[in-house]
Amino acid sequence: MSENSKELKQINELQNIINDLNNKLNESESLKSNFISNIMNEVYNPFSSIISMAENIQSLKEGNLHRAVPMAEIIHREAAQLDFHLQNIFAAASIEAGLEGLEISMVNINSIFNSTIAKFQVDINNKNLVIKSNINSSNEIHFATDSKKISLILLNILSNSIKYSPNGGVITYSFEVIENSLNISIHDNGEGMTEQDIDTIFNRFSRIDTTINSVTGGTGLGLSVVKALMEILNANINITADNGTKVLLAFPQNEIDDELFMDDEELF
């Protein structure tokens, strides 16, 4: 091969590398642009609904005060959604700044699950979902971990399971402690994910459905926050497509900062 041919080949290879980098940069910018649009919708829409419902309640006449109850329920639902999205945003910002430390205490895992499921009860009822537990309700599990982090992790995992479950679908969960490891399983019977989905869902700003007006909503931060929090907790996560989506979480036992037991009221 002549020197000119070698140089031409090298130039072509460099051009291909540059084109590939440009494509990835454009894709990244597109993801960030969609993220900004999504996050504006996910924050603005419930906030606007809360203001509107509050104004309607204020304007109710004495004979129509019974209408305040369903309006208050809407306010509660929208406020819960807003709180969920803001938790992810604040957690992502704190992680980015390197400010997410560990706050370990003895936590009632049963209470965390019950509280997490309760936050989605309206969505569960609207889709007629069945939440099945493989846990013996008489056995409470206490585990040394960071309650806020594990709560946000479970909120994100369950949120996705509920979003992608069909009407009348079933979500099954279980947890147990084996050799100082808290093992959690959450399994839904939704459409499941492709291998490509599983490879990309932990990327920041990534969503399976990237359209702005997706019926499933979401900011694209959730699972990237989950991944970062799992790393901080030195925990493992595994997601597989198994007649739906199955998520396995494994948390190591941590040393307790102080002998504080957190009951249901202290968790949130």
FIZA-407159 format. One record per residue: chain; x, y, z of N, C-alpha, C, O in turn; residue in one letter. Coordinates in pm, whole numbers. Example, Ala and Ser with C-alpha at 12.3 -4.5 7.8 and 13.67 -1.06 7.14 Angstrom:
<sites>
SITE kette   n_px   n_py   n_pz  ca_px  ca_py  ca_pz   c_px   c_py   c_pz   o_px   o_py   o_pz rest
SITE     A   1319   -569    780   1230   -450    780   1320   -330    780   1424   -332    846    a
SITE     A   1285   -225    708   1367   -106    714   1290      3    787   1341    114    804    s
</sites>
This chain:
<sites>
SITE kette   n_px   n_py   n_pz  ca_px  ca_py  ca_pz   c_px   c_py   c_pz   o_px   o_py   o_pz rest
SITE     A     86   -120      0      0      0      0     89    124      0    183    134     79    m
SITE     A     58    218    -88    139    340    -98    116    430     22     19    415     96    s
SITE     A    209    526     39    196    620    151     69    701    139      2    728    239    e
SITE     A     35    741     15    -87    821     -6   -212    742     32   -306    797     90    n
SITE     A   -211    612     -1   -326    528     32   -341    512    183   -452    515    235    s
SITE     A   -228    496    255   -230    484    400   -284    611    464   -366    606    555    k
SITE     A   -236    726    413   -281    854    468   -431    875    442   -504    925    528    e
SITE     A   -476    835    321   -617    850    287   -704    761    378   -812    801    420    l
SITE     A   -654    640    406   -728    550    493   -737    605    634   -842    597    698    k
SITE     A   -626    663    684   -625    723    818   -720    841    826   -791    860    925    q
SITE     A   -721    922    718   -811   1039    713   -956    992    718  -1038   1052    788    i
SITE     A   -988    887    643  -1125    834    641  -1165    781    778  -1278    802    823    n
SITE     A  -1072    712    846  -1100    659    979  -1125    771   1078  -1216    764   1160    e
SITE     A  -1042    877   1070  -1062    992   1158  -1195   1061   1131  -1264   1105   1223    l
SITE     A  -1231   1069   1002  -1358   1132    966  -1476   1053   1022  -1574   1111   1068    q
SITE     A  -1466    920   1017  -1571    835   1073  -1583    854   1224  -1693    858   1279    n
SITE     A  -1468    867   1292  -1469    890   1437  -1534   1023   1469  -1614   1032   1561    i
SITE     A  -1499   1127   1393  -1556   1261   1414  -1707   1259   1390  -1783   1318   1466    i
SITE     A  -1750   1189   1282  -1894   1180   1253  -1968   1109   1366  -2078   1149   1403    n
SITE     A  -1906   1004   1419  -1967    929   1528  -1981   1015   1653  -2084   1012   1720    d
SITE     A  -1876   1093   1684  -1880   1183   1799  -1986   1291   1781  -2057   1325   1876    l
SITE     A  -1998   1344   1660  -2100   1446   1632  -2241   1390   1650  -2329   1456   1704    n
SITE     A  -2260   1265   1603  -2391   1202   1618  -2426   1184   1765  -2539   1208   1807    n
SITE     A  -2327   1139   1844  -2350   1120   1988  -2376   1253   2057  -2460   1260   2148    k
SITE     A  -2306   1359   2016  -2327   1491   2074  -2468   1542   2042  -2536   1596   2129    l
SITE     A  -2512   1523   1917  -2646   1566   1878  -2752   1489   1954  -2854   1545   1995    n
SITE     A  -2727   1358   1973  -2821   1275   2049  -2829   1321   2194  -2937   1326   2252    e
SITE     A  -2713   1355   2251  -2709   1401   2390  -2784   1533   2405  -2859   1552   2500    s
SITE     A  -2764   1624   2310  -2832   1753   2316  -2983   1735   2302  -3061   1805   2367    e
SITE     A  -3023   1640   2216  -3165   1613   2198  -3227   1557   2326  -3337   1595   2364    s
SITE     A  -3153   1466   2393  -3201   1410   2519  -3217   1518   2624  -3317   1520   2697    l
SITE     A  -3119   1608   2632  -3126   1716   2731  -3241   1810   2701  -3309   1858   2792    k
SITE     A  -3264   1837   2571  -3373   1924   2532  -3507   1863   2571  -3595   1931   2624    s
SITE     A  -3524   1731   2543  -3646   1662   2582  -3662   1660   2733  -3773   1674   2786    n
SITE     A  -3549   1643   2804  -3552   1640   2950  -3607   1771   3005  -3691   1771   3094    f
SITE     A  -3558   1883   2952  -3605   2013   2999  -3755   2028   2975  -3828   2076   3062    i
SITE     A  -3801   1988   2856  -3943   1997   2825  -4024   1907   2917  -4129   1947   2968    s
SITE     A  -3974   1784   2938  -4046   1690   3025  -4054   1740   3168  -4159   1734   3232    n
SITE     A  -3941   1791   3218  -3937   1833   3357  -4025   1957   3379  -4084   1973   3485    i
SITE     A  -4034   2043   3278  -4123   2158   3288  -4268   2112   3298  -4346   2165   3377    m
SITE     A  -4304   2010   3216  -4440   1958   3221  -4469   1890   3354  -4574   1911   3414    n
SITE     A  -4375   1807   3400  -4398   1729   3521  -4404   1815   3647  -4465   1776   3746    e
SITE     A  -4341   1932   3644  -4346   2023   3759  -4459   2125   3742  -4533   2151   3836    v
SITE     A  -4470   2183   3623  -4568   2289   3602  -4712   2237   3607  -4798   2299   3669    y
SITE     A  -4738   2122   3543  -4876   2072   3535  -4939   2045   3673  -5049   2094   3698    n
SITE     A  -4873   1969   3762  -4936   1949   3895  -4943   2078   3975  -5039   2100   4049    p
SITE     A  -4842   2164   3961  -4843   2291   4034  -4960   2376   3989  -5028   2438   4070    f
SITE     A  -4982   2380   3858  -5095   2456   3803  -5227   2398   3848  -5321   2472   3878    s
SITE     A  -5235   2265   3852  -5359   2199   3896  -5389   2229   4042  -5504   2252   4079    s
SITE     A  -5285   2228   4125  -5302   2256   4269  -5356   2397   4289  -5449   2418   4367    i
SITE     A  -5297   2494   4219  -5344   2633   4231  -5488   2645   4186  -5570   2710   4251    i
SITE     A  -5520   2580   4072  -5655   2589   4018  -5758   2529   4113  -5862   2589   4138    s
SITE     A  -5728   2411   4168  -5822   2346   4260  -5837   2426   4389  -5948   2436   4443    m
SITE     A  -5727   2482   4439  -5734   2563   4561  -5822   2686   4539  -5901   2723   4626    a
SITE     A  -5809   2749   4423  -5892   2867   4390  -6039   2828   4380  -6127   2902   4423    e
SITE     A  -6065   2709   4323  -6204   2663   4311  -6265   2637   4447  -6382   2667   4470    n
SITE     A  -6187   2580   4538  -6237   2554   4673  -6269   2686   4743  -6371   2697   4811    i
SITE     A  -6182   2784   4726  -6204   2915   4789  -6332   2982   4739  -6396   3057   4812    q
SITE     A  -6368   2953   4615  -6484   3021   4556  -6616   2945   4576  -6721   2991   4532    s
SITE     A  -6610   2829   4644  -6731   2751   4664  -6829   2825   4755  -6791   2885   4856    l
SITE     A  -6955   2818   4718  -7060   2877   4800  -7104   2775   4905  -7072   2656   4895    k
SITE     A  -7176   2820   5004  -7213   2735   5118  -7285   2608   5074  -7264   2502   5133    e
SITE     A  -7369   2616   4973  -7445   2499   4930  -7362   2399   4852  -7407   2286   4829    g
SITE     A  -7242   2437   4811  -7159   2348   4729  -7033   2301   4801  -6939   2254   4737    n
SITE     A  -7030   2314   4933  -6909   2280   5006  -6873   2132   4995  -6758   2094   5014    l
SITE     A  -6973   2047   4963  -6945   1904   4947  -6849   1877   4832  -6782   1773   4828    h
SITE     A  -6842   1971   4737  -6753   1953   4622  -6606   1974   4660  -6517   1946   4580    r
SITE     A  -6581   2021   4780  -6443   2046   4822  -6366   1916   4842  -6244   1912   4823    a
SITE     A  -6435   1809   4880  -6367   1681   4908  -6298   1625   4784  -6178   1597   4791    v
SITE     A  -6367   1607   4669  -6297   1556   4551  -6188   1651   4502  -6086   1606   4449    p
SITE     A  -6209   1782   4519  -6106   1878   4481  -5982   1862   4568  -5869   1869   4520    m
SITE     A  -6005   1841   4698  -5893   1821   4791  -5817   1693   4756  -5694   1688   4769    a
SITE     A  -5890   1590   4710  -5825   1466   4668  -5735   1489   4548  -5626   1431   4540    e
SITE     A  -5780   1573   4455  -5698   1606   4338  -5572   1681   4382  -5462   1655   4334    i
SITE     A  -5591   1776   4474  -5476   1851   4526  -5376   1757   4589  -5256   1770   4567    i
SITE     A  -5425   1663   4669  -5336   1567   4736  -5260   1483   4633  -5140   1463   4647    h
SITE     A  -5330   1434   4531  -5266   1351   4428  -5160   1429   4352  -5049   1380   4331    r
SITE     A  -5194   1550   4310  -5099   1631   4233  -4980   1673   4318  -4868   1679   4269    e
SITE     A  -5005   1702   4446  -4896   1740   4536  -4801   1623   4556  -4680   1642   4564    a
SITE     A  -4855   1501   4565  -4772   1382   4581  -4684   1362   4458  -4566   1328   4470    a
SITE     A  -4741   1382   4339  -4663   1369   4216  -4553   1474   4209  -4440   1445   4171    q
SITE     A  -4588   1597   4247  -4490   1705   4246  -4378   1676   4344  -4261   1697   4313    l
SITE     A  -4414   1627   4463  -4314   1593   4563  -4219   1485   4512  -4098   1492   4534    d
SITE     A  -4274   1384   4443  -4195   1275   4389  -4093   1326   4287  -3975   1291   4294    f
SITE     A  -4138   1408   4195  -4047   1461   4092  -3941   1554   4154  -3825   1551   4114    h
SITE     A  -3982   1634   4252  -3886   1723   4316  -3782   1645   4396  -3666   1685   4401    l
SITE     A  -3824   1534   4457  -3727   1450   4528  -3618   1402   4432  -3500   1403   4467    q
SITE     A  -3658   1359   4312  -3560   1313   4213  -3470   1426   4168  -3349   1408   4153    n
SITE     A  -3528   1543   4146  -3449   1658   4100  -3347   1698   4205  -3230   1721   4175    i
SITE     A  -3393   1708   4331  -3303   1748   4440  -3195   1643   4464  -3079   1676   4488    f
SITE     A  -3235   1515   4456  -3137   1407   4475  -3032   1412   4365  -2913   1396   4392    a
SITE     A  -3076   1433   4240  -2982   1439   4127  -2885   1556   4145  -2765   1542   4118    a
SITE     A  -2937   1670   4189  -2851   1787   4210  -2752   1762   4323  -2635   1799   4313    a
SITE     A  -2798   1699   4432  -2712   1669   4545  -2604   1569   4507  -2489   1582   4548    s
SITE     A  -2641   1467   4429  -2544   1368   4383  -2440   1433   4294  -2320   1407   4307    i
SITE     A  -2485   1518   4202  -2394   1587   4110  -2295   1672   4187  -2179   1684   4147    e
SITE     A  -2339   1732   4297  -2251   1818   4377  -2166   1739   4475  -2082   1796   4545    a
SITE     A  -2187   1608   4481  -2110   1525   4572  -2149   1542   4717  -2068   1524   4807    g
SITE     A  -2277   1578   4741  -2322   1607   4877  -2407   1496   4938  -2452   1508   5052    l
SITE     A  -2430   1386   4862  -2514   1277   4913  -2434   1185   5003  -2360   1099   4955    e
SITE     A  -2447   1203   5134  -2381   1114   5228  -2479   1010   5278  -2594   1005   5234    g
SITE     A  -2434    926   5369  -2518    821   5425  -2569    861   5563  -2494    916   5644    l
SITE     A  -2695    833   5589  -2755    852   5721  -2818    718   5760  -2933    690   5728    e
SITE     A  -2740    638   5831  -2781    501   5860  -2854    491   5994  -2811    548   6095    i
SITE     A  -2965    419   5993  -3039    389   6115  -3111    257   6095  -3117    205   5983    s
SITE     A  -3166    202   6203  -3241     77   6191  -3380    110   6137  -3455    186   6199    m
SITE     A  -3414     52   6022  -3535     90   5949  -3632    -29   5939  -3591   -143   5919    v
SITE     A  -3759      1   5955  -3864    -98   5938  -3897   -107   5788  -3964    -19   5735    n
SITE     A  -3850   -214   5721  -3868   -227   5577  -4015   -246   5540  -4060   -196   5437    i
SITE     A  -4091   -317   5623  -4234   -333   5598  -4304   -198   5591  -4388   -175   5504    n
SITE     A  -4268   -109   5685  -4331     24   5688  -4295    105   5565  -4379    177   5511    s
SITE     A  -4170     94   5519  -4129    168   5400  -4209    122   5279  -4255    204   5200    i
SITE     A  -4226     -9   5264  -4304    -61   5152  -4450    -15   5161  -4508     28   5062    f
SITE     A  -4508    -24   5280  -4648     17   5297  -4666    164   5265  -4764    202   5200    n
SITE     A  -4574    248   5310  -4582    392   5284  -4563    423   5136  -4629    510   5081    s
SITE     A  -4471    350   5072  -4445    372   4930  -4567    335   4846  -4607    410   4758    t
SITE     A  -4624    220   4873  -4742    176   4798  -4859    272   4820  -4934    301   4727    i
SITE     A  -4874    321   4943  -4983    415   4974  -4974    541   4889  -5077    600   4854    a
SITE     A  -4853    584   4857  -4836    706   4777  -4891    689   4636  -4926    788   4571    k
SITE     A  -4898    563   4588  -4946    537   4452  -5086    477   4450  -5130    426   4348    f
SITE     A  -5157    483   4563  -5286    414   4573  -5386    463   4470  -5463    384   4415    q
SITE     A  -5387    593   4443  -5481    647   4344  -5452    588   4207  -5544    546   4137    v
SITE     A  -5324    585   4167  -5287    529   4037  -5317    379   4031  -5361    328   3929    d
SITE     A  -5292    311   4142  -5320    167   4149  -5469    141   4129  -5508     50   4056    i
SITE     A  -5552    222   4195  -5698    206   4183  -5745    241   4042  -5831    172   3986    n
SITE     A  -5689    347   3983  -5731    390   3849  -5703    284   3743  -5777    273   3646    n
SITE     A  -5596    207   3762  -5560    102   3664  -5605    -37   3709  -5575   -137   3644    k
SITE     A  -5677    -42   3821  -5725   -170   3875  -5610   -271   3890  -5625   -389   3857    n
SITE     A  -5498   -223   3940  -5382   -310   3957  -5395   -393   4084  -5458   -352   4182    l
SITE     A  -5334   -509   4081  -5329   -596   4198  -5185   -596   4250  -5092   -632   4178    v
SITE     A  -5168   -556   4375  -5036   -556   4437  -5028   -676   4530  -5098   -682   4631    i
SITE     A  -4943   -771   4494  -4931   -895   4572  -4799   -898   4647  -4694   -864   4593    k
SITE     A  -4807   -938   4771  -4687   -949   4854  -4661  -1095   4889  -4752  -1169   4928    s
SITE     A  -4536  -1136   4873  -4497  -1270   4914  -4434  -1269   5053  -4351  -1354   5086    n
SITE     A  -4475  -1171   5132  -4420  -1153   5266  -4520  -1201   5370  -4640  -1178   5357    i
SITE     A  -4470  -1268   5472  -4553  -1302   5587  -4574  -1174   5667  -4481  -1124   5731    n
SITE     A  -4697  -1121   5664  -4725   -991   5726  -4695   -988   5875  -4678   -880   5932    s
SITE     A  -4688  -1103   5937  -4661  -1106   6081  -4512  -1090   6113  -4475  -1067   6228    s
SITE     A  -4428  -1102   6010  -4283  -1091   6029  -4233   -955   5982  -4228   -928   5862    n
SITE     A  -4197   -871   6076  -4142   -741   6040  -3990   -753   6025  -3923   -819   6103    e
SITE     A  -3939   -687   5922  -3795   -690   5896  -3735   -553   5928  -3778   -452   5873    i
SITE     A  -3638   -551   6016  -3564   -430   6049  -3423   -444   5993  -3359   -548   6006    h
SITE     A  -3375   -336   5930  -3247   -345   5860  -3175   -211   5871  -3237   -105   5862    f
SITE     A  -3043   -217   5890  -2964    -95   5902  -2931    -41   5763  -2852   -101   5690    a
SITE     A  -2992     72   5728  -2970    132   5596  -3010    279   5603  -3042    330   5709    t
SITE     A  -3006    345   5488  -3045    485   5478  -3190    490   5432  -3219    462   5316    d
SITE     A  -3282    526   5521  -3425    519   5492  -3467    609   5376  -3548    568   5293    s
SITE     A  -3412    731   5369  -3452    823   5263  -3410    771   5126  -3485    780   5029    k
SITE     A  -3289    715   5120  -3239    666   4991  -3314    543   4944  -3353    533   4827    k
SITE     A  -3336    449   5036  -3407    327   4997  -3552    359   4963  -3611    293   4878    i
SITE     A  -3611    458   5029  -3749    500   4999  -3758    558   4859  -3851    526   4785    s
SITE     A  -3663    645   4821  -3665    705   4688  -3638    601   4580  -3695    607   4472    l
SITE     A  -3551    505   4610  -3526    396   4516  -3655    318   4490  -3690    293   4375    i
SITE     A  -3725    281   4596  -3848    205   4582  -3958    287   4514  -4038    233   4437    l
SITE     A  -3963    417   4543  -4061    504   4476  -4042    500   4325  -4139    490   4250    l
SITE     A  -3917    508   4281  -3889    508   4138  -3917    374   4073  -3973    368   3964    n
SITE     A  -3878    266   4139  -3902    133   4083  -4051    104   4073  -4099     58   3970    i
SITE     A  -4125    131   4181  -4269    105   4181  -4343    198   4085  -4440    158   4022    l
SITE     A  -4295    321   4073  -4356    415   3979  -4349    361   3837  -4447    367   3763    s
SITE     A  -4232    308   3799  -4217    251   3666  -4305    127   3648  -4366    108   3543    n
SITE     A  -4310     41   3751  -4392    -79   3742  -4539    -43   3719  -4608   -106   3639    s
SITE     A  -4585     58   3791  -4725    101   3777  -4750    164   3641  -4852    136   3577    i
SITE     A  -4656    248   3596  -4673    315   3466  -4686    215   3352  -4772    230   3265    k
SITE     A  -4599    114   3352  -4592     24   3238  -4673   -103   3256  -4667   -192   3171    y
SITE     A  -4748   -113   3363  -4838   -227   3381  -4969   -202   3306  -5015    -88   3300    s
SITE     A  -5028   -306   3249  -5157   -289   3181  -5269   -274   3283  -5251   -308   3400    p
SITE     A  -5382   -223   3239  -5498   -217   3328  -5531   -358   3377  -5537   -453   3298    n
SITE     A  -5551   -371   3507  -5577   -502   3565  -5453   -586   3584  -5462   -706   3613    g
SITE     A  -5336   -525   3568  -5210   -598   3581  -5177   -634   3725  -5243   -590   3819    g
SITE     A  -5072   -714   3740  -5031   -762   3872  -4886   -722   3897  -4799   -744   3812    v
SITE     A  -4861   -665   4014  -4724   -633   4057  -4698   -713   4184  -4772   -701   4282    i
SITE     A  -4593   -793   4182  -4560   -877   4296  -4427   -831   4356  -4331   -804   4284    t
SITE     A  -4423   -823   4489  -4297   -784   4553  -4268   -876   4672  -4357   -935   4732    y
SITE     A  -4141   -885   4703  -4098   -962   4820  -3967   -905   4871  -3895   -838   4797    s
SITE     A  -3937   -931   4996  -3806   -892   5050  -3770   -984   5167  -3857  -1032   5239    f
SITE     A  -3642  -1006   5182  -3592  -1091   5289  -3447  -1056   5317  -3379  -1000   5231    e
SITE     A  -3401  -1089   5435  -3261  -1066   5472  -3191  -1201   5475  -3231  -1292   5547    v
SITE     A  -3084  -1212   5395  -3004  -1334   5388  -2857  -1295   5404  -2802  -1221   5323    i
SITE     A  -2795  -1347   5509  -2653  -1322   5535  -2619  -1173   5527  -2530  -1131   5453    e
SITE     A  -2692  -1094   5606  -2669   -949   5617  -2692   -873   5487  -2638   -765   5466    n
SITE     A  -2773   -931   5399  -2809   -863   5274  -2960   -855   5263  -3029   -957   5275    s
SITE     A  -3013   -734   5241  -3156   -715   5219  -3184   -734   5071  -3140   -653   4988    l
SITE     A  -3255   -840   5036  -3285   -871   4897  -3431   -839   4867  -3522   -890   4933    n
SITE     A  -3452   -753   4767  -3586   -709   4730  -3614   -748   4585  -3528   -732   4498    i
SITE     A  -3734   -797   4561  -3777   -832   4425  -3908   -761   4394  -4001   -764   4475    s
SITE     A  -3915   -696   4277  -4038   -631   4231  -4061   -676   4087  -3977   -653   4000    i
SITE     A  -4176   -739   4062  -4202   -800   3932  -4338   -757   3881  -4439   -775   3950    h
SITE     A  -4342   -698   3761  -4471   -663   3700  -4491   -745   3574  -4397   -804   3522    d
SITE     A  -4616   -749   3524  -4646   -824   3403  -4678   -733   3287  -4765   -762   3205    n
SITE     A  -4605   -620   3280  -4622   -526   3170  -4557   -578   3042  -4524   -696   3032    g
SITE     A  -4540   -488   2945  -4485   -529   2816  -4339   -570   2825  -4288   -638   2736    e
SITE     A  -4272   -530   2932  -4131   -565   2945  -4043   -472   2862  -4093   -380   2797    g
SITE     A  -3915   -497   2865  -3819   -414   2794  -3732   -498   2703  -3714   -618   2726    m
SITE     A  -3677   -434   2600  -3581   -502   2515  -3444   -496   2582  -3424   -423   2679    t
SITE     A  -3350   -573   2530  -3214   -569   2582  -3155   -430   2568  -3079   -385   2654    e
SITE     A  -3190   -362   2458  -3139   -226   2436  -3195   -131   2541  -3124    -44   2591    q
SITE     A  -3324   -148   2575  -3383    -64   2680  -3307    -82   2811  -3273     15   2878    d
SITE     A  -3281   -209   2847  -3214   -240   2974  -3074   -179   2977  -3027   -138   3083    i
SITE     A  -3008   -173   2860  -2872   -119   2853  -2870     33   2871  -2768     89   2912    d
SITE     A  -2983    101   2840  -2982    248   2838  -3065    314   2948  -3052    434   2969    t
SITE     A  -3150    238   3020  -3244    302   3112  -3177    373   3228  -3237    461   3289    i
SITE     A  -3053    337   3260  -2986    403   3372  -2915    531   3330  -2860    601   3415    f
SITE     A  -2916    562   3199  -2853    686   3153  -2938    805   3193  -3061    800   3186    n
SITE     A  -2873    911   3233  -2946   1031   3271  -3022   1085   3151  -2971   1084   3038    r
SITE     A  -3142   1133   3173  -3235   1189   3075  -3299   1081   2988  -3381   1114   2902    f
SITE     A  -3264    953   3007  -3314    848   2919  -3450    799   2964  -3474    779   3083    s
SITE     A  -3540    780   2866  -3671    720   2892  -3698    620   2782  -3652    637   2669    r
SITE     A  -3774    514   2813  -3809    416   2711  -3893    482   2603  -3869    461   2484    i
SITE     A  -3991    563   2644  -4072    640   2551  -4023    784   2560  -4048    851   2660    d
SITE     A  -3954    832   2456  -3890    962   2462  -3976   1076   2411  -3932   1191   2411    t
SITE     A  -4099   1048   2367  -4184   1155   2318  -4226   1246   2432  -4252   1199   2543    t
SITE     A  -4232   1373   2405  -4262   1471   2509  -4399   1447   2570  -4417   1461   2691    i
SITE     A  -4497   1410   2486  -4633   1392   2535  -4664   1247   2566  -4779   1204   2556    n
SITE     A  -4564   1173   2604  -4584   1032   2639  -4688   1019   2748  -4689   1098   2843    s
SITE     A  -4776    919   2734  -4881    900   2835  -4823    853   2967  -4888    867   3071    v
SITE     A  -4702    797   2965  -4643    749   3090  -4573    859   3167  -4547    843   3286    t
SITE     A  -4544    971   3103  -4481   1083   3172  -4343   1048   3224  -4284    948   3185    g
SITE     A  -4293   1134   3314  -4161   1110   3373  -4058   1207   3320  -4069   1257   3208    g
SITE     A  -3956   1232   3402  -3853   1329   3365  -3732   1263   3300  -3652   1332   3235    t
SITE     A  -3717   1133   3315  -3597   1067   3266  -3485   1065   3367  -3375   1020   3337    g
SITE     A  -3511   1114   3488  -3409   1116   3593  -3417    993   3683  -3316    951   3741    l
SITE     A  -3535    935   3695  -3563    836   3797  -3461    725   3812  -3404    708   3919    g
SITE     A  -3437    648   3705  -3349    532   3718  -3202    571   3725  -3121    496   3778    l
SITE     A  -3166    689   3672  -3028    734   3690  -3004    771   3836  -2895    750   3889    s
SITE     A  -3106    826   3901  -3098    855   4045  -3090    724   4123  -3012    712   4218    v
SITE     A  -3171    625   4083  -3168    494   4147  -3028    435   4139  -2974    387   4239    v
SITE     A  -2969    438   4021  -2835    381   4003  -2733    450   4092  -2651    385   4156    k
SITE     A  -2738    584   4097  -2642    660   4178  -2660    630   4326  -2562    613   4398    a
SITE     A  -2786    623   4373  -2811    593   4514  -2769    451   4549  -2718    427   4659    l
SITE     A  -2790    358   4458  -2746    220   4482  -2594    215   4496  -2542    140   4579    m
SITE     A  -2522    293   4415  -2376    296   4425  -2332    354   4558  -2237    305   4619    e
SITE     A  -2401    459   4604  -2367    519   4733  -2388    419   4846  -2310    414   4942    i
SITE     A  -2493    339   4834  -2524    237   4935  -2442    109   4915  -2455     14   4992    l
SITE     A  -2359    108   4811  -2279    -11   4778  -2370   -131   4753  -2337   -244   4790    n
SITE     A  -2485   -105   4689  -2585   -207   4663  -2584   -247   4515  -2519   -182   4433    a
SITE     A  -2656   -353   4483  -2661   -403   4346  -2804   -403   4295  -2899   -428   4370    n
SITE     A  -2819   -375   4163  -2950   -380   4099  -2939   -459   3971  -2841   -447   3897    i
SITE     A  -3040   -542   3946  -3043   -622   3824  -3184   -618   3767  -3281   -647   3838    n
SITE     A  -3196   -581   3640  -3326   -571   3574  -3329   -669   3458  -3239   -670   3374    i
SITE     A  -3434   -751   3453  -3448   -848   3345  -3589   -843   3288  -3684   -805   3356    t
SITE     A  -3600   -882   3161  -3731   -895   3096  -3778  -1038   3118  -3730  -1130   3052    a
SITE     A  -3872  -1057   3211  -3917  -1190   3250  -4069  -1189   3263  -4123  -1170   3372    d
SITE     A  -4138  -1211   3148  -4285  -1200   3144  -4328  -1066   3203  -4417  -1060   3287    n
SITE     A  -4264   -961   3159  -4281   -827   3214  -4143   -776   3250  -4047   -797   3177    g
SITE     A  -4134   -708   3361  -4005   -658   3408  -3982   -700   3552  -4069   -683   3637    t
SITE     A  -3866   -755   3578  -3832   -800   3713  -3709   -724   3760  -3606   -721   3693    k
SITE     A  -3721   -662   3877  -3612   -584   3935  -3568   -651   4064  -3649   -677   4153    v
SITE     A  -3438   -680   4073  -3381   -740   4193  -3283   -641   4256  -3193   -591   4188    l
SITE     A  -3302   -612   4383  -3217   -519   4457  -3151   -592   4573  -3216   -672   4641    l
SITE     A  -3024   -565   4596  -2952   -628   4707  -2875   -520   4783  -2783   -459   4728    a
SITE     A  -2913   -498   4910  -2851   -395   4993  -2767   -459   5103  -2814   -549   5172    f
SITE     A  -2644   -415   5120  -2562   -468   5230  -2601   -404   5363  -2651   -291   5366    p
SITE     A  -2579   -475   5471  -2604   -420   5604  -2500   -311   5633  -2381   -331   5611    q
SITE     A  -2546   -196   5682  -2456    -86   5714  -2440    -71   5865  -2521   -120   5942    n
SITE     A  -2334     -4   5904  -2315     27   6045  -2405    143   6084  -2415    241   6010    e
SITE     A  -2468    132   6198  -2563    233   6242  -2489    353   6300  -2400    339   6383    i
SITE     A  -2530    474   6253  -2469    597   6304  -2509    620   6450  -2426    660   6533    d
SITE     A  -2635    595   6481  -2682    606   6619  -2795    506   6637  -2856    462   6539    d
SITE     A  -2823    470   6759  -2924    369   6787  -3063    430   6779  -3132    450   6880    e
SITE     A  -3103    460   6655  -3234    522   6635  -3320    429   6552  -3285    395   6439    l
SITE     A  -3433    389   6609  -3528    311   6531  -3631    407   6472  -3691    486   6544    f
SITE     A  -3650    399   6342  -3744    488   6274  -3875    415   6250  -3879    317   6176    m
SITE     A  -3982    464   6312  -4110    401   6289  -4182    468   6172  -4125    554   6104    d
SITE     A  -4306    429   6148  -4379    478   6031  -4385    630   6027  -4366    690   5921    d
SITE     A  -4410    693   6140  -4427    838   6141  -4296    911   6116  -4295   1023   6066    e
SITE     A  -4186    848   6152  -4056    915   6138  -4000    898   5998  -3907    969   5960    e
SITE     A  -4056    806   5920  -3997    776   5790  -4015    890   5692  -3927    915   5610    l
SITE     A  -4128    960   5699  -4157   1060   5595  -4200   1191   5660  -4228   1288   5590    f
</sites>
